[in-house]
Amino acid sequence: MEIKPQAVVIPKETDHLEQGKYGPVFPRTPACYGFTVIATVKPGRAEAIRNYGRTLAKALEGDPYLLAPLKLHYLRWVLFDDDTRFMYQGIFDTDFDKYTEDAIALFTKSGVSTAFENLEGFPEDWRTNPEAFIRFVREHQCPSFIEYGEYPYVTSDEIKKALRIKSALSEMLDQLQ
């Protein structure tokens, strides 16, 4: 099986894309699905965002599978412009609608808040008003125009399975020696 890296150009116009529950469904790319949100930080709230990052990391130490329902590959959070702006970048295996619905359900169920609460314009009723949450994300989304995958269209579950097989093979080979 040859794995060939691939890139896909994503069109600027979305009129031709299938419409999901909350807007256009961007195509799956070699990097799977994802989005980038850039928003203004409420004055004086940058440290709260950093603290939330620490809280989330600590929660993951206690439950490494806390975010598993989101089918994430990567998350990246960046504070920039002297801590006045925030970038959230996520790559995941589900489409936008499913990811955001799953995120709301996960945070509501676990009682965990979201760093987005520290961003200007984020709806206070986001837990009970998913449409407002999604509208905020869509309004602050900066779509990619190209996405690349070194191992294209591979899900996080497939990667984990391959790593388990590799580990089992290594263990078996070690026992043969």
CNS distance restraints for C-alpha pairs under 8 A (distance, minus, plus):
assign (resid   3 and name CA) (resid 151 and name CA) 6.22 0.50 0.50
assign (resid   3 and name CA) (resid 152 and name CA) 7.68 0.50 0.50
assign (resid   4 and name CA) (resid 150 and name CA) 7.17 0.50 0.50
assign (resid   4 and name CA) (resid 151 and name CA) 6.86 0.50 0.50
assign (resid   4 and name CA) (resid 152 and name CA) 7.41 0.50 0.50
assign (resid   5 and name CA) (resid 148 and name CA) 7.36 0.50 0.50
assign (resid   5 and name CA) (resid 149 and name CA) 5.63 0.50 0.50
assign (resid   5 and name CA) (resid 150 and name CA) 4.37 0.50 0.50
assign (resid   5 and name CA) (resid 151 and name CA) 5.73 0.50 0.50
assign (resid   5 and name CA) (resid 152 and name CA) 6.03 0.50 0.50
assign (resid   6 and name CA) (resid  30 and name CA) 6.14 0.50 0.50
assign (resid   6 and name CA) (resid 148 and name CA) 5.74 0.50 0.50
assign (resid   6 and name CA) (resid 149 and name CA) 5.57 0.50 0.50
assign (resid   6 and name CA) (resid 150 and name CA) 6.74 0.50 0.50
assign (resid   6 and name CA) (resid 151 and name CA) 7.86 0.50 0.50
assign (resid   6 and name CA) (resid 152 and name CA) 6.13 0.50 0.50
assign (resid   7 and name CA) (resid  29 and name CA) 7.65 0.50 0.50
assign (resid   7 and name CA) (resid  30 and name CA) 6.32 0.50 0.50
assign (resid   7 and name CA) (resid 146 and name CA) 6.77 0.50 0.50
assign (resid   7 and name CA) (resid 147 and name CA) 5.49 0.50 0.50
assign (resid   7 and name CA) (resid 148 and name CA) 4.16 0.50 0.50
assign (resid   7 and name CA) (resid 149 and name CA) 6.37 0.50 0.50
assign (resid   8 and name CA) (resid  29 and name CA) 6.25 0.50 0.50
assign (resid   8 and name CA) (resid  30 and name CA) 6.98 0.50 0.50
assign (resid   8 and name CA) (resid 146 and name CA) 5.58 0.50 0.50
assign (resid   8 and name CA) (resid 147 and name CA) 5.53 0.50 0.50
assign (resid   8 and name CA) (resid 148 and name CA) 6.60 0.50 0.50
assign (resid   9 and name CA) (resid 145 and name CA) 5.62 0.50 0.50
assign (resid   9 and name CA) (resid 146 and name CA) 4.32 0.50 0.50
assign (resid   9 and name CA) (resid 147 and name CA) 6.65 0.50 0.50
assign (resid  10 and name CA) (resid  27 and name CA) 7.93 0.50 0.50
assign (resid  10 and name CA) (resid 144 and name CA) 6.72 0.50 0.50
assign (resid  10 and name CA) (resid 145 and name CA) 4.69 0.50 0.50
assign (resid  10 and name CA) (resid 146 and name CA) 5.59 0.50 0.50
assign (resid  10 and name CA) (resid 147 and name CA) 7.66 0.50 0.50
assign (resid  11 and name CA) (resid 145 and name CA) 6.55 0.50 0.50
assign (resid  12 and name CA) (resid 145 and name CA) 6.96 0.50 0.50
assign (resid  14 and name CA) (resid  24 and name CA) 6.48 0.50 0.50
assign (resid  14 and name CA) (resid  26 and name CA) 7.95 0.50 0.50
assign (resid  15 and name CA) (resid  24 and name CA) 7.71 0.50 0.50
assign (resid  17 and name CA) (resid  24 and name CA) 5.77 0.50 0.50
assign (resid  17 and name CA) (resid  25 and name CA) 6.26 0.50 0.50
assign (resid  17 and name CA) (resid  26 and name CA) 6.83 0.50 0.50
assign (resid  17 and name CA) (resid  27 and name CA) 8.00 0.50 0.50
assign (resid  18 and name CA) (resid  24 and name CA) 5.81 0.50 0.50
assign (resid  18 and name CA) (resid  25 and name CA) 5.57 0.50 0.50
assign (resid  18 and name CA) (resid  26 and name CA) 7.89 0.50 0.50
assign (resid  19 and name CA) (resid  23 and name CA) 5.33 0.50 0.50
assign (resid  19 and name CA) (resid  24 and name CA) 4.41 0.50 0.50
assign (resid  19 and name CA) (resid  25 and name CA) 5.68 0.50 0.50
assign (resid  20 and name CA) (resid  24 and name CA) 5.70 0.50 0.50
assign (resid  20 and name CA) (resid  25 and name CA) 5.57 0.50 0.50
assign (resid  20 and name CA) (resid  97 and name CA) 6.97 0.50 0.50
assign (resid  21 and name CA) (resid  97 and name CA) 6.68 0.50 0.50
assign (resid  22 and name CA) (resid  97 and name CA) 6.38 0.50 0.50
assign (resid  22 and name CA) (resid 131 and name CA) 7.56 0.50 0.50
assign (resid  22 and name CA) (resid 134 and name CA) 7.11 0.50 0.50
assign (resid  22 and name CA) (resid 135 and name CA) 7.88 0.50 0.50
assign (resid  25 and name CA) (resid  95 and name CA) 7.00 0.50 0.50
assign (resid  25 and name CA) (resid  96 and name CA) 6.92 0.50 0.50
assign (resid  25 and name CA) (resid  97 and name CA) 7.94 0.50 0.50
assign (resid  26 and name CA) (resid  33 and name CA) 7.87 0.50 0.50
assign (resid  26 and name CA) (resid  95 and name CA) 7.65 0.50 0.50
assign (resid  26 and name CA) (resid  96 and name CA) 7.82 0.50 0.50
assign (resid  27 and name CA) (resid  33 and name CA) 7.57 0.50 0.50
assign (resid  28 and name CA) (resid  32 and name CA) 5.16 0.50 0.50
assign (resid  28 and name CA) (resid  33 and name CA) 5.40 0.50 0.50
assign (resid  28 and name CA) (resid  95 and name CA) 7.65 0.50 0.50
assign (resid  28 and name CA) (resid 153 and name CA) 7.78 0.50 0.50
assign (resid  29 and name CA) (resid  33 and name CA) 6.40 0.50 0.50
assign (resid  29 and name CA) (resid 147 and name CA) 6.53 0.50 0.50
assign (resid  29 and name CA) (resid 148 and name CA) 7.64 0.50 0.50
assign (resid  29 and name CA) (resid 149 and name CA) 7.95 0.50 0.50
assign (resid  29 and name CA) (resid 152 and name CA) 7.66 0.50 0.50
assign (resid  29 and name CA) (resid 153 and name CA) 6.68 0.50 0.50
assign (resid  30 and name CA) (resid 147 and name CA) 6.74 0.50 0.50
assign (resid  30 and name CA) (resid 148 and name CA) 5.75 0.50 0.50
assign (resid  30 and name CA) (resid 149 and name CA) 4.63 0.50 0.50
assign (resid  30 and name CA) (resid 150 and name CA) 7.92 0.50 0.50
assign (resid  30 and name CA) (resid 151 and name CA) 7.36 0.50 0.50
assign (resid  30 and name CA) (resid 152 and name CA) 4.03 0.50 0.50
assign (resid  30 and name CA) (resid 153 and name CA) 4.61 0.50 0.50
assign (resid  30 and name CA) (resid 154 and name CA) 7.71 0.50 0.50
assign (resid  31 and name CA) (resid  91 and name CA) 7.24 0.50 0.50
assign (resid  31 and name CA) (resid 147 and name CA) 6.25 0.50 0.50
assign (resid  31 and name CA) (resid 148 and name CA) 5.88 0.50 0.50
assign (resid  31 and name CA) (resid 149 and name CA) 4.82 0.50 0.50
assign (resid  31 and name CA) (resid 152 and name CA) 6.10 0.50 0.50
assign (resid  31 and name CA) (resid 153 and name CA) 6.20 0.50 0.50
assign (resid  31 and name CA) (resid 154 and name CA) 7.88 0.50 0.50
assign (resid  32 and name CA) (resid  91 and name CA) 6.87 0.50 0.50
assign (resid  32 and name CA) (resid  92 and name CA) 6.24 0.50 0.50
assign (resid  32 and name CA) (resid  93 and name CA) 5.58 0.50 0.50
assign (resid  32 and name CA) (resid  94 and name CA) 7.83 0.50 0.50
assign (resid  32 and name CA) (resid 152 and name CA) 7.68 0.50 0.50
assign (resid  32 and name CA) (resid 153 and name CA) 5.60 0.50 0.50
assign (resid  32 and name CA) (resid 154 and name CA) 7.31 0.50 0.50
assign (resid  32 and name CA) (resid 155 and name CA) 7.25 0.50 0.50
assign (resid  33 and name CA) (resid  91 and name CA) 5.70 0.50 0.50
assign (resid  33 and name CA) (resid  92 and name CA) 5.26 0.50 0.50
assign (resid  33 and name CA) (resid  93 and name CA) 5.71 0.50 0.50
assign (resid  33 and name CA) (resid  94 and name CA) 6.33 0.50 0.50
assign (resid  33 and name CA) (resid  95 and name CA) 6.05 0.50 0.50
assign (resid  33 and name CA) (resid  96 and name CA) 7.41 0.50 0.50
assign (resid  34 and name CA) (resid  89 and name CA) 7.38 0.50 0.50
assign (resid  34 and name CA) (resid  90 and name CA) 5.27 0.50 0.50
assign (resid  34 and name CA) (resid  91 and name CA) 4.17 0.50 0.50
assign (resid  34 and name CA) (resid  92 and name CA) 5.65 0.50 0.50
assign (resid  34 and name CA) (resid  95 and name CA) 7.79 0.50 0.50
assign (resid  34 and name CA) (resid  96 and name CA) 7.25 0.50 0.50
assign (resid  35 and name CA) (resid  89 and name CA) 5.84 0.50 0.50
assign (resid  35 and name CA) (resid  90 and name CA) 5.67 0.50 0.50
assign (resid  35 and name CA) (resid  91 and name CA) 6.83 0.50 0.50
assign (resid  35 and name CA) (resid  96 and name CA) 7.94 0.50 0.50
assign (resid  35 and name CA) (resid 141 and name CA) 6.66 0.50 0.50
assign (resid  35 and name CA) (resid 142 and name CA) 7.25 0.50 0.50
assign (resid  35 and name CA) (resid 143 and name CA) 6.47 0.50 0.50
assign (resid  35 and name CA) (resid 144 and name CA) 7.65 0.50 0.50
assign (resid  36 and name CA) (resid  87 and name CA) 6.82 0.50 0.50
assign (resid  36 and name CA) (resid  88 and name CA) 5.57 0.50 0.50
assign (resid  36 and name CA) (resid  89 and name CA) 4.34 0.50 0.50
assign (resid  36 and name CA) (resid  90 and name CA) 6.58 0.50 0.50
assign (resid  36 and name CA) (resid 141 and name CA) 5.53 0.50 0.50
assign (resid  36 and name CA) (resid 142 and name CA) 5.46 0.50 0.50
assign (resid  36 and name CA) (resid 143 and name CA) 6.59 0.50 0.50
assign (resid  36 and name CA) (resid 144 and name CA) 7.89 0.50 0.50
assign (resid  37 and name CA) (resid  86 and name CA) 7.93 0.50 0.50
assign (resid  37 and name CA) (resid  87 and name CA) 5.54 0.50 0.50
assign (resid  37 and name CA) (resid  88 and name CA) 5.08 0.50 0.50
assign (resid  37 and name CA) (resid  89 and name CA) 6.44 0.50 0.50
assign (resid  37 and name CA) (resid 137 and name CA) 6.46 0.50 0.50
assign (resid  37 and name CA) (resid 140 and name CA) 5.21 0.50 0.50
assign (resid  37 and name CA) (resid 141 and name CA) 4.40 0.50 0.50
assign (resid  37 and name CA) (resid 142 and name CA) 5.96 0.50 0.50
assign (resid  38 and name CA) (resid  85 and name CA) 6.94 0.50 0.50
assign (resid  38 and name CA) (resid  86 and name CA) 5.58 0.50 0.50
assign (resid  38 and name CA) (resid  87 and name CA) 4.47 0.50 0.50
assign (resid  38 and name CA) (resid  88 and name CA) 6.54 0.50 0.50
assign (resid  38 and name CA) (resid 140 and name CA) 5.63 0.50 0.50
assign (resid  38 and name CA) (resid 141 and name CA) 6.54 0.50 0.50
assign (resid  38 and name CA) (resid 142 and name CA) 6.99 0.50 0.50
assign (resid  39 and name CA) (resid  85 and name CA) 5.66 0.50 0.50
assign (resid  39 and name CA) (resid  86 and name CA) 5.46 0.50 0.50
assign (resid  39 and name CA) (resid  87 and name CA) 6.73 0.50 0.50
assign (resid  39 and name CA) (resid 119 and name CA) 6.45 0.50 0.50
assign (resid  39 and name CA) (resid 120 and name CA) 7.19 0.50 0.50
assign (resid  39 and name CA) (resid 140 and name CA) 6.13 0.50 0.50
assign (resid  40 and name CA) (resid  84 and name CA) 5.90 0.50 0.50
assign (resid  40 and name CA) (resid  85 and name CA) 4.46 0.50 0.50
assign (resid  40 and name CA) (resid  86 and name CA) 6.25 0.50 0.50
assign (resid  40 and name CA) (resid 119 and name CA) 5.76 0.50 0.50
assign (resid  40 and name CA) (resid 120 and name CA) 5.69 0.50 0.50
assign (resid  41 and name CA) (resid  45 and name CA) 6.40 0.50 0.50
assign (resid  41 and name CA) (resid  46 and name CA) 6.58 0.50 0.50
assign (resid  41 and name CA) (resid  83 and name CA) 7.38 0.50 0.50
assign (resid  41 and name CA) (resid  84 and name CA) 5.13 0.50 0.50
assign (resid  41 and name CA) (resid  85 and name CA) 5.21 0.50 0.50
assign (resid  41 and name CA) (resid  86 and name CA) 6.30 0.50 0.50
assign (resid  41 and name CA) (resid 118 and name CA) 6.09 0.50 0.50
assign (resid  41 and name CA) (resid 119 and name CA) 4.49 0.50 0.50
assign (resid  41 and name CA) (resid 120 and name CA) 5.84 0.50 0.50
assign (resid  42 and name CA) (resid  46 and name CA) 7.69 0.50 0.50
assign (resid  42 and name CA) (resid  84 and name CA) 7.59 0.50 0.50
assign (resid  42 and name CA) (resid 118 and name CA) 5.72 0.50 0.50
assign (resid  42 and name CA) (resid 119 and name CA) 5.21 0.50 0.50
assign (resid  42 and name CA) (resid 120 and name CA) 5.17 0.50 0.50
assign (resid  43 and name CA) (resid  84 and name CA) 7.32 0.50 0.50
assign (resid  45 and name CA) (resid  49 and name CA) 6.50 0.50 0.50
assign (resid  45 and name CA) (resid 118 and name CA) 5.88 0.50 0.50
assign (resid  46 and name CA) (resid  50 and name CA) 6.43 0.50 0.50
assign (resid  46 and name CA) (resid  79 and name CA) 7.44 0.50 0.50
assign (resid  46 and name CA) (resid  83 and name CA) 5.80 0.50 0.50
assign (resid  46 and name CA) (resid  84 and name CA) 7.23 0.50 0.50
assign (resid  46 and name CA) (resid 118 and name CA) 7.70 0.50 0.50
assign (resid  47 and name CA) (resid  51 and name CA) 6.04 0.50 0.50
assign (resid  48 and name CA) (resid  52 and name CA) 6.00 0.50 0.50
assign (resid  48 and name CA) (resid 115 and name CA) 7.99 0.50 0.50
assign (resid  48 and name CA) (resid 118 and name CA) 7.29 0.50 0.50
assign (resid  49 and name CA) (resid  53 and name CA) 6.28 0.50 0.50
assign (resid  49 and name CA) (resid 115 and name CA) 5.56 0.50 0.50
assign (resid  49 and name CA) (resid 118 and name CA) 6.71 0.50 0.50
assign (resid  50 and name CA) (resid  54 and name CA) 6.48 0.50 0.50
assign (resid  51 and name CA) (resid  55 and name CA) 6.14 0.50 0.50
assign (resid  52 and name CA) (resid  56 and name CA) 6.06 0.50 0.50
assign (resid  52 and name CA) (resid 114 and name CA) 7.76 0.50 0.50
assign (resid  52 and name CA) (resid 115 and name CA) 6.15 0.50 0.50
assign (resid  53 and name CA) (resid  57 and name CA) 6.17 0.50 0.50
assign (resid  53 and name CA) (resid 115 and name CA) 7.71 0.50 0.50
assign (resid  54 and name CA) (resid  58 and name CA) 6.13 0.50 0.50
assign (resid  55 and name CA) (resid  59 and name CA) 6.11 0.50 0.50
assign (resid  56 and name CA) (resid  60 and name CA) 6.19 0.50 0.50
assign (resid  57 and name CA) (resid  61 and name CA) 6.36 0.50 0.50
assign (resid  58 and name CA) (resid  62 and name CA) 6.54 0.50 0.50
assign (resid  59 and name CA) (resid  63 and name CA) 6.12 0.50 0.50
assign (resid  59 and name CA) (resid  64 and name CA) 7.79 0.50 0.50
assign (resid  59 and name CA) (resid  66 and name CA) 7.60 0.50 0.50
assign (resid  60 and name CA) (resid  64 and name CA) 4.52 0.50 0.50
assign (resid  60 and name CA) (resid  65 and name CA) 7.04 0.50 0.50
assign (resid  60 and name CA) (resid  66 and name CA) 6.19 0.50 0.50
assign (resid  60 and name CA) (resid  67 and name CA) 8.00 0.50 0.50
assign (resid  67 and name CA) (resid  71 and name CA) 7.53 0.50 0.50
assign (resid  67 and name CA) (resid  72 and name CA) 7.52 0.50 0.50
assign (resid  67 and name CA) (resid 106 and name CA) 7.73 0.50 0.50
assign (resid  68 and name CA) (resid  72 and name CA) 7.06 0.50 0.50
assign (resid  69 and name CA) (resid 102 and name CA) 6.79 0.50 0.50
assign (resid  69 and name CA) (resid 106 and name CA) 7.61 0.50 0.50
assign (resid  70 and name CA) (resid  92 and name CA) 7.03 0.50 0.50
assign (resid  70 and name CA) (resid  93 and name CA) 7.92 0.50 0.50
assign (resid  70 and name CA) (resid  94 and name CA) 7.75 0.50 0.50
assign (resid  70 and name CA) (resid  99 and name CA) 5.94 0.50 0.50
assign (resid  70 and name CA) (resid 102 and name CA) 6.28 0.50 0.50
assign (resid  70 and name CA) (resid 103 and name CA) 6.59 0.50 0.50
assign (resid  71 and name CA) (resid  92 and name CA) 5.45 0.50 0.50
assign (resid  71 and name CA) (resid  93 and name CA) 5.48 0.50 0.50
assign (resid  71 and name CA) (resid  94 and name CA) 6.96 0.50 0.50
assign (resid  71 and name CA) (resid 156 and name CA) 6.64 0.50 0.50
assign (resid  71 and name CA) (resid 157 and name CA) 7.91 0.50 0.50
assign (resid  72 and name CA) (resid  90 and name CA) 7.27 0.50 0.50
assign (resid  72 and name CA) (resid  91 and name CA) 5.98 0.50 0.50
assign (resid  72 and name CA) (resid  92 and name CA) 4.18 0.50 0.50
assign (resid  72 and name CA) (resid  93 and name CA) 6.55 0.50 0.50
assign (resid  72 and name CA) (resid 156 and name CA) 6.95 0.50 0.50
assign (resid  73 and name CA) (resid  90 and name CA) 7.64 0.50 0.50
assign (resid  73 and name CA) (resid  91 and name CA) 5.42 0.50 0.50
assign (resid  73 and name CA) (resid  92 and name CA) 5.28 0.50 0.50
assign (resid  73 and name CA) (resid  93 and name CA) 7.60 0.50 0.50
assign (resid  73 and name CA) (resid 156 and name CA) 5.92 0.50 0.50
assign (resid  74 and name CA) (resid  89 and name CA) 7.98 0.50 0.50
assign (resid  74 and name CA) (resid  90 and name CA) 5.70 0.50 0.50
assign (resid  74 and name CA) (resid  91 and name CA) 5.29 0.50 0.50
assign (resid  74 and name CA) (resid  92 and name CA) 7.13 0.50 0.50
assign (resid  75 and name CA) (resid  88 and name CA) 7.29 0.50 0.50
assign (resid  75 and name CA) (resid  89 and name CA) 5.61 0.50 0.50
assign (resid  75 and name CA) (resid  90 and name CA) 4.48 0.50 0.50
assign (resid  75 and name CA) (resid  91 and name CA) 6.61 0.50 0.50
assign (resid  76 and name CA) (resid  87 and name CA) 7.76 0.50 0.50
assign (resid  76 and name CA) (resid  88 and name CA) 5.89 0.50 0.50
assign (resid  76 and name CA) (resid  89 and name CA) 5.02 0.50 0.50
assign (resid  76 and name CA) (resid  90 and name CA) 6.44 0.50 0.50
assign (resid  77 and name CA) (resid  86 and name CA) 7.16 0.50 0.50
assign (resid  77 and name CA) (resid  87 and name CA) 5.57 0.50 0.50
assign (resid  77 and name CA) (resid  88 and name CA) 4.75 0.50 0.50
assign (resid  77 and name CA) (resid  89 and name CA) 6.40 0.50 0.50
assign (resid  78 and name CA) (resid  86 and name CA) 5.62 0.50 0.50
assign (resid  78 and name CA) (resid  87 and name CA) 4.97 0.50 0.50
assign (resid  78 and name CA) (resid  88 and name CA) 6.70 0.50 0.50
assign (resid  79 and name CA) (resid  83 and name CA) 5.11 0.50 0.50
assign (resid  79 and name CA) (resid  84 and name CA) 7.14 0.50 0.50
assign (resid  79 and name CA) (resid  85 and name CA) 5.72 0.50 0.50
assign (resid  79 and name CA) (resid  86 and name CA) 4.57 0.50 0.50
assign (resid  79 and name CA) (resid  87 and name CA) 6.45 0.50 0.50
assign (resid  80 and name CA) (resid  84 and name CA) 6.38 0.50 0.50
assign (resid  80 and name CA) (resid  85 and name CA) 5.38 0.50 0.50
assign (resid  80 and name CA) (resid  86 and name CA) 6.32 0.50 0.50
assign (resid  80 and name CA) (resid  87 and name CA) 7.96 0.50 0.50
assign (resid  81 and name CA) (resid  85 and name CA) 6.01 0.50 0.50
assign (resid  86 and name CA) (resid 119 and name CA) 7.96 0.50 0.50
assign (resid  92 and name CA) (resid  99 and name CA) 7.85 0.50 0.50
assign (resid  92 and name CA) (resid 156 and name CA) 7.84 0.50 0.50
assign (resid  93 and name CA) (resid 155 and name CA) 5.92 0.50 0.50
assign (resid  93 and name CA) (resid 156 and name CA) 7.06 0.50 0.50
assign (resid  94 and name CA) (resid  98 and name CA) 6.11 0.50 0.50
assign (resid  94 and name CA) (resid  99 and name CA) 5.91 0.50 0.50
assign (resid  95 and name CA) (resid  99 and name CA) 6.13 0.50 0.50
assign (resid  96 and name CA) (resid 100 and name CA) 6.13 0.50 0.50
assign (resid  97 and name CA) (resid 101 and name CA) 6.16 0.50 0.50
assign (resid  98 and name CA) (resid 102 and name CA) 5.90 0.50 0.50
assign (resid  99 and name CA) (resid 103 and name CA) 6.03 0.50 0.50
assign (resid 100 and name CA) (resid 104 and name CA) 6.21 0.50 0.50
assign (resid 100 and name CA) (resid 134 and name CA) 6.85 0.50 0.50
assign (resid 101 and name CA) (resid 105 and name CA) 6.23 0.50 0.50
assign (resid 101 and name CA) (resid 130 and name CA) 7.14 0.50 0.50
assign (resid 102 and name CA) (resid 106 and name CA) 5.93 0.50 0.50
assign (resid 103 and name CA) (resid 107 and name CA) 6.07 0.50 0.50
assign (resid 104 and name CA) (resid 108 and name CA) 5.97 0.50 0.50
assign (resid 104 and name CA) (resid 126 and name CA) 7.84 0.50 0.50
assign (resid 104 and name CA) (resid 127 and name CA) 6.32 0.50 0.50
assign (resid 104 and name CA) (resid 130 and name CA) 7.04 0.50 0.50
assign (resid 105 and name CA) (resid 109 and name CA) 5.92 0.50 0.50
assign (resid 106 and name CA) (resid 110 and name CA) 5.97 0.50 0.50
assign (resid 107 and name CA) (resid 111 and name CA) 5.70 0.50 0.50
assign (resid 107 and name CA) (resid 112 and name CA) 4.89 0.50 0.50
assign (resid 107 and name CA) (resid 113 and name CA) 6.07 0.50 0.50
assign (resid 107 and name CA) (resid 114 and name CA) 7.36 0.50 0.50
assign (resid 108 and name CA) (resid 112 and name CA) 6.73 0.50 0.50
assign (resid 108 and name CA) (resid 113 and name CA) 7.71 0.50 0.50
assign (resid 108 and name CA) (resid 127 and name CA) 6.16 0.50 0.50
assign (resid 113 and name CA) (resid 117 and name CA) 7.61 0.50 0.50
assign (resid 115 and name CA) (resid 119 and name CA) 7.71 0.50 0.50
assign (resid 116 and name CA) (resid 122 and name CA) 6.47 0.50 0.50
assign (resid 117 and name CA) (resid 122 and name CA) 6.00 0.50 0.50
assign (resid 117 and name CA) (resid 123 and name CA) 7.69 0.50 0.50
assign (resid 117 and name CA) (resid 124 and name CA) 7.31 0.50 0.50
assign (resid 118 and name CA) (resid 122 and name CA) 7.66 0.50 0.50
assign (resid 121 and name CA) (resid 136 and name CA) 7.41 0.50 0.50
assign (resid 122 and name CA) (resid 126 and name CA) 7.87 0.50 0.50
assign (resid 122 and name CA) (resid 133 and name CA) 7.21 0.50 0.50
assign (resid 122 and name CA) (resid 136 and name CA) 6.27 0.50 0.50
assign (resid 123 and name CA) (resid 132 and name CA) 6.25 0.50 0.50
assign (resid 123 and name CA) (resid 133 and name CA) 6.44 0.50 0.50
assign (resid 123 and name CA) (resid 136 and name CA) 7.59 0.50 0.50
assign (resid 125 and name CA) (resid 129 and name CA) 5.75 0.50 0.50
assign (resid 125 and name CA) (resid 132 and name CA) 7.83 0.50 0.50
assign (resid 126 and name CA) (resid 130 and name CA) 5.80 0.50 0.50
assign (resid 126 and name CA) (resid 132 and name CA) 6.25 0.50 0.50
assign (resid 126 and name CA) (resid 133 and name CA) 5.17 0.50 0.50
assign (resid 129 and name CA) (resid 133 and name CA) 6.67 0.50 0.50
assign (resid 130 and name CA) (resid 134 and name CA) 6.06 0.50 0.50
assign (resid 131 and name CA) (resid 135 and name CA) 5.93 0.50 0.50
assign (resid 132 and name CA) (resid 136 and name CA) 6.16 0.50 0.50
assign (resid 133 and name CA) (resid 137 and name CA) 6.43 0.50 0.50
assign (resid 134 and name CA) (resid 138 and name CA) 6.04 0.50 0.50
assign (resid 135 and name CA) (resid 139 and name CA) 5.98 0.50 0.50
assign (resid 136 and name CA) (resid 140 and name CA) 6.24 0.50 0.50
assign (resid 137 and name CA) (resid 141 and name CA) 5.77 0.50 0.50
assign (resid 148 and name CA) (resid 152 and name CA) 7.60 0.50 0.50
assign (resid 149 and name CA) (resid 153 and name CA) 7.39 0.50 0.50
assign (resid 154 and name CA) (resid 158 and name CA) 6.30 0.50 0.50
assign (resid 154 and name CA) (resid 159 and name CA) 6.94 0.50 0.50
assign (resid 155 and name CA) (resid 159 and name CA) 6.38 0.50 0.50
assign (resid 156 and name CA) (resid 160 and name CA) 6.20 0.50 0.50
assign (resid 157 and name CA) (resid 161 and name CA) 6.11 0.50 0.50
assign (resid 158 and name CA) (resid 162 and name CA) 6.14 0.50 0.50
assign (resid 159 and name CA) (resid 163 and name CA) 6.25 0.50 0.50
assign (resid 160 and name CA) (resid 164 and name CA) 6.22 0.50 0.50
assign (resid 161 and name CA) (resid 165 and name CA) 6.24 0.50 0.50
assign (resid 162 and name CA) (resid 166 and name CA) 6.12 0.50 0.50
assign (resid 163 and name CA) (resid 167 and name CA) 6.13 0.50 0.50
assign (resid 164 and name CA) (resid 168 and name CA) 6.13 0.50 0.50
assign (resid 165 and name CA) (resid 169 and name CA) 6.07 0.50 0.50
assign (resid 166 and name CA) (resid 170 and name CA) 6.12 0.50 0.50
assign (resid 167 and name CA) (resid 171 and name CA) 6.12 0.50 0.50
assign (resid 168 and name CA) (resid 172 and name CA) 6.08 0.50 0.50
assign (resid 169 and name CA) (resid 173 and name CA) 6.09 0.50 0.50
assign (resid 170 and name CA) (resid 174 and name CA) 6.07 0.50 0.50
assign (resid 171 and name CA) (resid 175 and name CA) 6.27 0.50 0.50
assign (resid 172 and name CA) (resid 176 and name CA) 6.42 0.50 0.50
assign (resid 173 and name CA) (resid 177 and name CA) 6.68 0.50 0.50
